[in-house]
């Protein structure tokens, strides 16, 4: 009898520890702001959005054509993006590339630690990001 009771208690204990909170749309919609990586992304995006108007992106037809043909090479890393922007006359290209890549890298870190977020549809992901981004801006 003792063994049966012990076995039941062990089973209940294991099942209680094995329960994991399901990270679905509802989870991200209500609790994403408690994730430090998500907050780092929001801060990086806010920083980019606040400073992006200090820069003037190149708008020449040649720049657009090169971007369309060599997009993967240009966006490979921060340095190649800055070189592309400098080549077409952008001042402070390195600062802009750093801001742009910082938000992308923080989002990648968040997705790597929360792969369930990427299983949401693109519209659902954007709605979650917008909800927390704009609620943070309204709070400031």
Secondary structure, DSSP 8 states (H G I E B T S, - for coil): -HHHHHHHHHHHHHHHHH-----SHHHHHHHGGG-HHHHHHHHHHHHHHHHGGG------HHHHHHHHHSHHHHTTSHHHHHHHHHHTT-TTHHHHHHHHHHHHHHHHHHHHH-HHHHTS-HHHHHHHHHHHHHHHHHH-
